[in-house]
Structure formats: C-alpha cells, structure tokens
C-alpha cells in the first residue's frame, strides 16, 4: 500500500526526456525529487523500452543517475489526476496519494493528432506513434503489410521501428509538397546530428517508397482493415494492406497545466503552456518543459527539462548556460513545423457519415460548425467517453469546427474509491482556492 502523503522539494510529472532531465537537474542540487509517470518504466514515448532492442543509452544513463540519488523517488504507474497550489493528487496503483511539493515541473509531453476519414475506426488502423509503441511492446508484426501516411519525420521513425520488428513497410505517404520536404532536407546541414540520423533511417528504409504530396483517402474492410484508397500526387490507387498507421502530428498535453490556471497560448488550433526564459509558467512555483510548451522533439525536451529542473532549485546560472542550446533546438523545431504544416486537403478527408467520436459513436454531421465544446457535449455526448475528448475534441479543433473549452478535474478517469481516498481535499470538488 502506497503512503497516503508524500513530501518533496520538486515534483516532476512525466518521465520522458523532459521529465528525466528535469529530475536529474534538480537532484544534482541535493533536492528531494519525486518523478511520476503512468507507464511501468521511465522513458516516455521517444525512449519507450523496446522488448527487442532495449532503450537508448542516454535514457539509461539518466535513469541510473536518478536511481543512484538517495533523495529521488520514481512513482511509476502513477497519474496526477488533479492539482492545487502545492499539492498533486496522484493515483498510484489503486491508491490515492497526496504529493506536496515546493516546486512543480510539468513534463506532460504530447499525444498524437488523429484526424478522421472514412474507415479510420477499423481494427488495423492506428496512429503512427501508436503503432511504434505497440511494436516496441512486442505486438506481432513479422510479415504484416503496413502502410504509413500523414506528415513529418515521425513517419520515418515509426516505419523504421516497424521494419526492425519484421513488418513489410509498403510505402510512406507524406502529405507535404515535395518542394517543402526538399527544402527541409537541404537545410539539415545546420543540424549535422539530425542529418546523420535522417540519412541512417532513410538508408534502413531504402526499399520503401517515400511519396510526397500523397495521403490516405479512406480505409476498407468489414471486421478489420483490408485495403486503403490513397492519393499519390493526385492519382487515386487502392493498396491492400494489413495495417495503416497515420501520423498527422502531435498535440501538447496541457490539461494539468490548465487545471492549475497556467496561461496558455495557441499554435494554430491547439494550446501550449506559456513559459518565460526560465521555463516558469504564469503560476508561481509551476514550471513546464518539452512538448507541453510547444511541439519541439527530443532535443527541446531534454534541454528545457534541464533548465526547468535547475530553476526549480534556484540554480539559475546552470539554467542560463543552457539557453543557447535551447534556442538552437527550437529553431530546428520551428523549421520542421513550417515545412510539414498540414494542408487543408487532409482536414477535409472526413464525410458527414464518418464517425468522429468513437466512444459515443457520434458522426461528423452531428457537430455543427463553430459550436463550443460544452455545447457539443450537451447536444451529442461527443467528448463524454473515456478519452475525455482528447481524440475527438482535438480533431474537431484541427478541423476548425469546435474550440475546446475548459477542463474540470479529475484530469483522467478515476474510480470513486480513489477519489474518496483524498478525503476532504477531494479534487473532484475543489475548494475556493483551486483552479477549476
């Protein structure tokens, strides 16, 4: 049975690259650190343990350093379901734990942007990152015919992982125009490490066609995916396959920050946490790093996590020394986002009969344009399922039909038994000082 109360100097939510780096930086100053994450092992999505190939050396080194720190606690299989000033309400393996902290670092990462199209709910259709995660966890792929479609380098990374696990990667369909992809590749000389990484992945996938200005149109099948209709630079073809993995980009996870009252800004349709040069949010004592502050990739996550961890323990000189590295990482991220921006043709894939909300079986036609998120819930139950609108609400925002509204705790679904375990500080019924 977990302790009902934990106290620390720095609490870090999320054990991906940003969270691990933040925890390591704070622990290096002798702070009492608690790092929590819902996964069974640290690493996040980028550094997720691969049952065949293990973890990257950098991830293992950070984990080893944290485990060697006597004042660092790793809470895996744990979710922060709500927060108030100085306290996180954490669900730990069925127990309710109150985590009291002096400083909080939000390294909550991002989730995939899933856009609806006819047939996207068929078994065999997943996100690109989801397919990559399943492969790393041992999902049987040997000999399966896989098609990847969407946008950005995640398609190549996912394709390489699936290939390494025995899948036959039929093609990678990139929706961005060839001119934009070529311009991005031509500019990689400014980031030699990225250029080498891209070249290595493309070499591993040398037999796999990479088609620009191409995208999925619809998926076919009854009980499972059988084939996919695609547009290949304007030519319509049907490809038989066993799996379709679509990656339309990533969206910052800001729900916990939002519940704390942190100021948000918008990159297009999706919010991110506003931070200053020190990774501090608008709420005193709350910092944020990595994808929660805007999609930036591994390099941004590592350096921003380290800055946030140093600032959380007032090691400002150490944090300031990392600013040039952060600027360089964010410049690369900005160029990537610009070159691989989603085109309107991808946003228009769904027809009126396409299921938008899987949890409640709500078709796109049931959601009028420009409806508020709360109105959509009341009228159609869209967003009322287990994902709490993280899939359908995000898709509707990207389709420019609904703007997501505020969020009430708990951030994740949790049983009444666990909520009752928090006693008088029930996060589902905040006291007057708690952000709603």
Secondary structure, 3 states (H helix, E strand, C coil): CCCCEEEEEEEEECCCHHHHHHHHHHHCCCCCEEEEECCCCCCCCCCCCECCCECCHHHHHHHHHHHCCCCEEEEECEEEEEEECCEEEEEECCEEEEEEEEEEEECCCEEECCCCCCCCCCCCEEEHHHHHHHHHCCCCCCCCEEEEEECCCHHHHHHHHHHHCCCEEEEEEECCCHHHHHHHHHHHHHCHHHHHHHHHHHHHCCCCEEECCEEEEEEECCCCCCEEEEEECCEEEEEECCEEEEECCEEECCHHHHHHCCCEEEECCEEEECCCCCCECCCCCEEECHHHHCCCCHHHHHHHHHHHHHHHCCCHHHHHCCHHHHHHHHHHHHHHHHHCCCCHHHHCCCCCCCEEECCCCEEHHHCCCCEEHHHHHHHHCCCCCCCCCCCHHHHHHHCCCEECCCCCCCCCCCCHHHHHHCHHHCCCCCCCCCCC
